[in-house]
Amino acid sequence: MTFADLRRSCGAMFIGLALSLTPVVPAFAATIVTVNGEPISDVQVDQRLRLFRMEGNSTGRDGALKQLIDEAIQLQEAKRLGINVSNAQVDEAFLQISRNLNVSRDRLTQMLQQGGVSGTTLQDRLRAAIAWNGVTETAVVPQVQVSELELDQQAAAQLSDFQNFDYILKEVTFVGGSRSGQANQYRSSFAGCDTAVDLSLAYNDVAVVDIGRRHATQLPDAIAKELAGLNVGGISKPRAVANGLSMLAVCQKVQAQDLTFVKGGLRDEAGGEAVTSQAASYLERLRSEAKIIYQ
């Protein structure tokens, strides 16, 4: 799990919190596993298991121990690469969880304590997540390559006919409410972009703005579909915007396929999946090379 994934899941983290639980901490800590010489104690496992229960994670003690082993490996790799996680970063992540839960930092700490979990248990996991995020950005992301040919093919397959146009547009906005009558009157009198400003002078509180060049893939689908049905010199129906009613006038229109914006989203998606997969393989390799001794 990346740090971003961890933060996204924080909102649901303590839904199943059992407030009736009370802290039960062993009187002493016994080492049960060492990871490259670094000990993991039974207290750490017990604490992580309690955190799991608060989150509704049913993987049990084996799952808690595996997570702790992975985190030890992640922190060791971060240290090897010179990646340091400050206390301030951990504190900010802890605070972000409390914000996601709409509780104060102190209340979050109290919730943990009521579940028998020390605040440092969650902080330790956050530190490892932040460290691994740094490792991923440093060692994995630069190695990820996305095929431009495949992106072109996927993007082309996603385009619809109405998205194969390039426009030069003007926006005509009737500022204020209850202006639909005037906006429709303007639209019925519209004779092209060259006279758009002159026509607007007959109305109050009308703004005519040059939007410039836009490809259909840069526009919301509903607008792109409407513009595809207009000829040069046409103007769209009034639509509600934050400050009134807006219409788009088509000053130029040519058929042109532009995959840039579609590819951008596909590249992010493909890159994210590749990073996740390669980061998992990276961790698996580190785990296989680690000296893990069970006591």
C-alpha positions in Angstrom: 0.0 0.0 0.0 1.4 3.4 -1.0 1.2 6.4 1.3 -1.6 7.9 -0.9 -3.6 4.7 -0.7 -3.1 4.7 3.1 -4.4 8.2 3.4 -7.4 7.5 1.1 -8.4 4.6 3.4 -8.1 6.6 6.6 -11.7 7.8 6.5 -13.0 4.2 7.1 -10.1 3.2 9.3 -11.9 3.3 12.7 -15.5 2.7 11.7 -15.5 -0.6 13.6 -13.9 0.8 16.7 -14.9 -1.1 19.8 -14.8 1.5 22.6 -15.2 -1.2 25.3 -11.7 -2.5 24.6 -9.1 -1.5 27.2 -5.4 -1.4 26.8 -3.6 -4.7 27.7 0.1 -4.4 27.3 2.5 -7.2 28.1 4.9 -6.5 31.0 7.9 -7.1 28.8 8.7 -7.3 25.1 10.1 -10.5 23.7 11.7 -10.6 20.3 9.9 -13.1 18.0 11.5 -12.2 14.6 14.6 -10.4 13.4 14.7 -8.8 10.0 18.3 -8.2 8.8 19.2 -8.0 12.5 16.3 -5.7 13.4 14.0 -7.2 16.1 10.3 -7.3 16.0 8.7 -7.9 19.4 5.5 -9.7 20.5 4.3 -6.3 21.8 4.6 -4.8 18.3 2.6 -7.7 16.9 0.0 -7.4 19.6 -0.4 -3.7 19.0 -0.6 -4.1 15.2 -3.2 -6.8 15.7 -5.3 -4.5 17.8 -5.1 -1.8 15.1 -6.2 -4.3 12.6 -9.2 -5.1 14.7 -10.2 -1.5 14.9 -10.0 -1.3 11.1 -12.0 -4.4 10.5 -8.9 -6.2 9.1 -9.4 -10.0 9.7 -6.0 -11.2 8.5 -5.1 -12.0 12.1 -1.7 -12.3 13.8 0.1 -13.7 10.7 -1.1 -10.7 8.8 0.1 -8.3 11.5 3.5 -9.9 11.6 3.9 -9.9 7.8 3.0 -6.2 7.7 5.6 -5.4 10.4 8.3 -7.5 8.5 7.5 -5.6 5.3 7.7 -2.3 7.0 11.1 -3.1 8.5 12.3 -4.0 5.0 10.8 -0.8 3.6 12.4 1.4 6.2 15.8 -0.4 5.7 15.7 0.2 2.0 14.7 3.8 2.4 17.7 4.3 4.8 20.0 2.6 2.2 18.8 5.0 -0.5 19.3 8.0 1.9 15.6 8.7 2.3 14.8 10.1 5.7 11.3 10.6 7.1 11.0 13.5 9.5 8.8 13.5 12.6 7.0 16.5 11.1 6.0 14.4 8.1 4.6 11.7 10.3 2.8 14.2 12.5 1.2 15.8 9.4 0.1 12.4 8.2 -1.4 11.6 11.6 -3.2 14.9 11.7 -4.5 14.3 8.2 -6.1 11.1 9.4 -7.8 13.0 12.2 -9.1 15.5 9.7 -10.5 12.7 7.5 -12.3 11.3 10.5 -13.5 14.8 11.5 -12.0 14.5 14.9 -9.2 16.3 16.7 -5.7 14.9 17.0 -6.2 14.4 20.7 -9.6 12.6 20.1 -7.9 10.3 17.5 -5.2 9.4 20.1 -8.0 8.8 22.7 -9.8 6.5 20.2 -6.6 4.5 19.7 -6.1 4.2 23.4 -9.6 3.0 23.9 -8.9 0.3 21.4 -5.8 -0.7 23.3 -3.5 0.9 20.7 -0.7 3.3 21.4 -0.4 6.4 19.2 3.1 5.3 18.2 1.7 2.1 16.6 -0.1 4.1 13.9 2.7 6.5 13.6 5.1 3.7 12.9 3.0 2.4 10.1 2.7 6.0 8.7 6.5 6.4 8.8 7.0 3.2 6.9 4.4 4.2 4.3 6.0 7.6 3.8 9.4 6.0 3.5 8.2 3.4 0.9 6.5 6.2 -1.1 9.9 7.8 -1.2 11.6 4.6 -2.3 9.0 4.1 -5.0 9.5 7.7 -6.4 13.3 7.3 -6.3 13.8 3.7 -7.5 10.6 2.6 -9.3 9.0 5.6 -11.0 12.1 6.4 -13.2 12.1 2.8 -14.5 8.5 2.8 -15.6 8.0 3.1 -19.3 4.7 3.4 -21.0 4.3 2.5 -24.7 3.3 5.6 -26.7 2.1 3.4 -29.5 -0.3 1.5 -27.2 -1.5 4.8 -25.8 -2.2 6.1 -29.3 -4.2 3.0 -30.1 -6.1 3.1 -26.9 -6.8 6.8 -27.2 -8.0 6.5 -30.8 -10.3 3.7 -29.8 -11.9 5.8 -27.1 -12.6 8.8 -29.3 -16.2 9.3 -30.6 -17.0 11.1 -33.9 -18.1 14.3 -32.0 -14.6 14.5 -30.5 -12.8 14.8 -33.8 -13.1 18.6 -34.2 -10.9 21.6 -33.5 -12.6 24.9 -32.7 -11.9 28.6 -32.2 -14.6 29.8 -29.8 -16.1 32.9 -28.3 -18.1 32.8 -25.0 -21.1 35.0 -24.6 -22.2 35.3 -21.0 -25.3 37.0 -19.7 -24.4 38.0 -16.2 -27.0 37.5 -13.4 -30.2 35.4 -13.0 -33.4 35.3 -15.0 -31.7 36.2 -18.3 -32.9 33.3 -20.4 -35.3 35.4 -22.5 -32.5 37.8 -23.4 -30.0 35.1 -24.0 -32.3 33.3 -26.4 -33.1 36.5 -28.1 -29.4 37.2 -28.6 -29.0 33.6 -29.9 -31.8 34.0 -32.4 -30.2 37.2 -33.7 -26.6 35.9 -33.7 -25.0 36.2 -37.2 -21.4 35.1 -36.5 -18.4 35.9 -34.4 -17.5 39.1 -36.3 -20.6 40.8 -35.0 -20.8 39.1 -31.6 -19.6 42.2 -29.7 -21.7 44.7 -31.6 -24.8 42.6 -31.0 -24.1 42.4 -27.3 -24.2 46.2 -27.0 -28.0 46.0 -27.3 -28.1 44.2 -23.9 -27.0 45.0 -20.4 -24.4 43.0 -18.5 -23.2 40.8 -21.4 -19.6 39.8 -21.7 -18.1 38.5 -25.0 -14.7 36.7 -24.4 -12.4 35.1 -26.9 -11.7 31.6 -25.6 -9.4 30.7 -28.5 -8.6 27.3 -29.8 -10.1 24.3 -28.1 -10.2 20.7 -29.3 -13.3 18.7 -28.6 -11.5 16.4 -26.1 -10.9 19.5 -23.9 -14.6 20.1 -23.6 -17.3 18.3 -21.6 -18.9 15.7 -23.7 -22.3 17.4 -23.7 -20.9 20.6 -25.0 -18.7 18.8 -27.5 -21.7 16.9 -28.9 -23.7 20.2 -29.3 -20.8 22.0 -31.0 -20.3 19.1 -33.4 -23.8 19.7 -34.7 -23.1 23.4 -35.3 -21.6 25.0 -38.4 -19.2 28.0 -38.3 -21.2 31.0 -37.2 -23.5 29.0 -35.0 -23.9 29.4 -31.3 -24.9 26.9 -28.6 -28.0 27.0 -26.4 -27.7 29.0 -23.1 -26.4 26.9 -20.2 -26.3 27.9 -16.6 -22.9 28.8 -15.2 -21.8 30.3 -11.9 -22.4 33.9 -12.8 -25.3 33.6 -15.2 -26.0 32.0 -18.6 -23.3 31.2 -21.1 -23.2 30.3 -24.9 -20.3 29.3 -27.1 -20.0 30.7 -30.6 -18.2 28.7 -33.3 -15.8 31.0 -35.1 -13.8 28.3 -36.8 -14.3 24.5 -37.0 -12.1 21.9 -38.7 -12.0 18.1 -38.4 -8.9 17.1 -36.5 -8.1 14.2 -34.3 -6.0 15.2 -31.3 -5.1 12.4 -28.8 -3.1 14.6 -26.5 -5.7 15.0 -23.7 -7.1 11.5 -23.9 -3.6 10.1 -23.8 -2.7 12.2 -20.7 -5.4 10.4 -18.7 -4.5 7.0 -20.1 -0.8 7.6 -19.4 -1.5 8.4 -15.8 -3.6 5.3 -15.4 -1.2 3.0 -17.1 1.8 4.5 -15.3 0.0 4.2 -12.0 -0.7 0.5 -12.6 2.8 -0.1 -13.7 4.3 1.7 -10.7 2.1 -0.3 -8.3 3.1 -3.6 -10.0 6.8 -2.9 -10.1 6.8 -1.6 -6.5 5.2 -4.8 -5.4 7.9 -6.8 -7.3 10.6 -4.6 -5.8 9.4 -5.4 -2.3 9.0 -9.1 -3.0 12.7 -9.1 -4.2 13.8 -7.3 -1.0 11.8 -9.8 1.1 13.4 -12.8 -0.6 16.9 -11.3 -0.1 16.3 -10.4 3.6 17.6 -12.4 6.4 14.5 -13.1 8.4 14.9 -15.3 11.6 12.0 -16.5 13.6 12.8 -16.9 17.3 
